[in-house]
């Protein structure tokens, strides 16, 4: 099923993100974790591509396996950072051969080497270039894109960021998934601004459960997310105690999701990091809300 059709239903959706293994030896353990998450029957699952395309060879295998074995719709990430047109077009052909119909089109994270390279020589500099390539491929993909409630780290300001986001949607994005955020008010403010700008596609709220204290620094580095004092207090109090931190982090994420549902945001995507226990606990906390009791 196409993700846009899932998101346009008048009901709450909860989906999970997983990532493929980086090596052959890790394939079975990752597959087992992903299968456990798929058994929860989320609305859909996304399968990442890896920084610089590092794990891309497994993305399609994992997405196809989930759909065939679990009957859960999947969306495969595709990044274009530093890729050639030939490489991207080959990946698009492979997606078509695998029967993949949902693609999350991303520029991709920059490695240190990429940050210092001459980007003017790249075939694809931005996600919009990839979206146009997908639209011109002749395949009827459902295309998702990313958005940043707190402004893309490379944007001059939010007004410019939203202008570029509108261009991306106009180029062919069917829906947008947000970067992680920890203060729902930031999302509500962002949603008001993009609707005013004429962006009407479904928005999926991305939630990252922080279950270990050392994840905070990485989360800030990846997204530049604002950490509310309430969340900082949680980490300060429970960060030294792994079991308590996991429980508190899941509770915080659950609280965010309930507040989102209550305020009209119907689609939530959890960055579950291949952790079945995290996905299971969050879904259980929402069981009656989702009608999965």
Buried (B, 14 or more C-beta within 10 A) or exposed (E): BBBBEBBBEEEBBBBBBBBBBBEEEEBEEBBEBBBBBBBBEBBBBBBBBBBBBBBBBBBBBBBBBBBEEBEBBBBBBBBBBBBEEEBBBEBBEBBBEBEBBBBBBBBBBBBEEBEEEEBEEBBBBBBBBBBBBBBEBEBEBBBBBBBBBBBBEEBEEBEEBBEBBBEBBEBBBBBBBBBBBBBBEBBBEBBEBBEEBEBEBBBBBBBBBBBBBEBBEEBEEEBEBBBBEEBEEBBEEBBEEEEEBBBBBBBBBBEBBBBBBEEEBBBBBBBBBBBBBBBBBBBBBBEEBBEEE
